[in-house]
Amino acid sequence: MSKAKSISFIDTSLAELWSLQPGWSQQDGIGLNLGLEAHQAEPASGITGTRTYVVSLDRAPLPKNLAATVRSLLDDVSVELQPRQLFDQLGAFSVDLGDSQVESLRQIPGIRSVEADRAVPMMPPVTVEPGQSSQDEGTVSLAFKKLLWQKPDRAGQAFNSSYSLEDIGLNATTYGDTTSVSGETLPWGVKAVWNGFDVSSKGNVGIGSTVFVIDSGVLDTTGDLNLNSTWSKSFIAGESAFSDGVGHGTHVAGTIAALANGKGVVGVAPGAQVVSLKVFANSGGGATITSIIDAINYAVGVINTNGLDRSKVVINMSLGGGLSSALSNAIINAANQGIRFAIAAGNSGQDVDGFSPANAGDHPNVYTVSAVDSTYTMASWSNWDRLDASDSVDDVDLSAPGVGVLSYFQGGQLAYLSGTSMAAPHVAGLLLTDGVKAGSLVTPVVAGTADPFALAATGVIPTPPTFSLQALTSITEGGSLAIAVTTTNIAAGTVLSLRFSGGGISAGDFASGSLTASISIDASGRGSFSTTVLADNLIEGNESLLVSLFQTNAPDQPVAQASINLIDSPLPPAADRVLWGTTGSDIITGSTGNDRISGVLASGTSAKAMGASQIDVLTGGSGADVFVLGDNRGLFYNDRINGNLGIGDYARIRDFTSGVDKIQLFSASYLTSASQGNTSLYWDRNGNGKLNLTGSNQDELIAIFTNSSPTSAEVVWA
């Protein structure tokens, strides 16, 4: 078991608290009003008197139509205006505007909001040791809220719609960190949301689901997370999506999806695929409304483009600040597409009505989460929502473990952190596996603000899917490659991906012409694919083909593989051929017959027709071949320049076999020179029997034999 790094901030002064984390300022706020008024964006470079604004539309057009819609709207203000960014999945865009242009744009029908871009703070942890109560001293009123609870769970059933005072804080077992069945630490919060069940006993049940973590990045060094390197992205220039200087995003990801593998900790949905969308710099700052909306837009694009199952996807956002209609609108537009969010309520000890994106929690697909300790008492610093005559909308949906939560932190070490940032990931994990339902109301600190504790929907862990791939262990070229896939616990219509790889394997080896293929799973859990392995008429030896099966939402993690031996096809006797080249440099390969091969033109007596200024690569193949370097026209590859050695024109003969192959030469005197196993053949220009490589009458290079040396007995004279 990894040793936890212990961090205790609960008795630390506020000034000391910020000094412990570089890059976090009091503006980022524990217990502060995170109003964004103090975080105005810098004026756009080179545009005096303008700022960047986020514009949300009343109705989100189709992604392909957004550009035209935006152009039409901006033309009503000024034809010179150009959008900075189009958030095509969310019906929004950013643009640089002057004050008068802002008011003009707000008056145009179809515009929902026009809001200045501003910085958005991370929610730094409010950290206490496990078992330490976060409740304020004094008597706590047990008045309850939520006479009606209408948010549906994943199965479409309504949460419990009636509570009594007796429900508050009762029927709850207190848990501590223990050792899981799989051998790592089972954090108390993971066990609590699973109603006492050790999720690791069922293995990595989160495999096949995907969480997008919009945060400070997720470290790829823990060895305990199933990270998607293809979809992850950083929105901070110069910083990787897998860097995390403050450890916040890594802690969140570990709570959601740490593997059941005997290492570190186990998450709520162990093995779920983690997509890191980094919006906070390694210093802790750097996020703005536009960059966070950009990350949401990107995540929705990945989900839509790849056709991900909405019931297996969630976006976690443990961030927030003051009111932002642009940010709330972006989340609602994504949620309207069936995409679910787990969002931290905030750490200011106030009503979430004044905070975004937490105040979007009234949408059925947006789960805003408050924090409790292991005694199911709300943390004094946790935001809440109290219903009264003036506020009939409940934005906080559930309460989850957020005090003394153990997960990965800076440098990949384990640490106990606290905050609603730690609570939201518990709900995200439940949404990815069994679904979430409302348990008993927790004990509130502020009267009338109790939330139901988040629990697994049924308490029954879904059986993880299984995959097997069947194919013949060996196939002769020219034969059929048939692949059968058998699965369990996979929905009918699910599309899986095949990928072919191996030494010497290329798309040209298959009649399908591709190294990938798709398989659709039927109601019986089966699917198949077949193609023909082409016979390429080359003697290349047997090849090893690796067939890998992938889930579409986990393209980097094969779920089954099979190795197949591709046997070289027996080649029929090939007819003898005569192969000629062109006036350019050629690559010519013979067949299995007894071929005559030359890299020059079949006719013509000019220097160019006979090989000047070209270097040809000649390969004979397996027959008894004749490499033609001259005929009755004269010598080939002669540049006809006495003072030139001819290194710019010659034939490179790749597979001359002594005792089998021949070379054809024009009657003259020739010399050879050997170096590093290769033999160079020269025309003895002056006939003196000596190799002249310098001077005004140099010998002429006409061929280089790779790893071979022909003898005079292997020469055919023209």
Secondary structure, DSSP 8 states (H G I E B T S, - for coil): ---EE----TTS-HHHHHHTSTT--GGG-SSS---GGG-B----TT-TT-EEEEEEESS---GGGHHHHHHHHHHTT-TT--EEEEETTTTEEEEEE-HHHHHHHHTSTTEEEEEE-BB--B-------TT-----SS--------S----B-TTS-B------GGGTT-S------EE-TTSSEE-HHHHHHTTT--GGGG--TTTT-EEEEEES---S-SS-SEE-TTT-EE-STT--TT--SS-HHHHHHHHHH--SSSSSB--SSTT-EEEEEE-S-TTS---BHHHHHHHHHHHHHHHHHTT--GGGEEEEE-B-EE--HHHHHHHHHHHTTT-EEEEE--SSSSBGGGEETGGGTTSTTEEEEEEE-TTSBB-TT--B---BTTB------EEEE-SSEEEE-GGG-EEEE-SHHHHHHHHHHHHHTT-EEEEEE-B-SSTT---EEEEESSS------EEEEE--SEEETTSEEEEEEEEES--TT-EEEEEEE-TT--GGGBTT--SEEEEE--TTSEEEEEEEB---------EEEEEEEEETTEEEEEEEEEEEEEE----------EE---SS--EEE--SS--EE-SS-SS--STTTTTTT-EEEEE--SS--EEESEETTEESS----TT---TTSEEEES---TTT-EEEE-SS-EEEEEETTEEEEEE-TT-SSS---SSSS--EEEEEETT----GGGEEE-
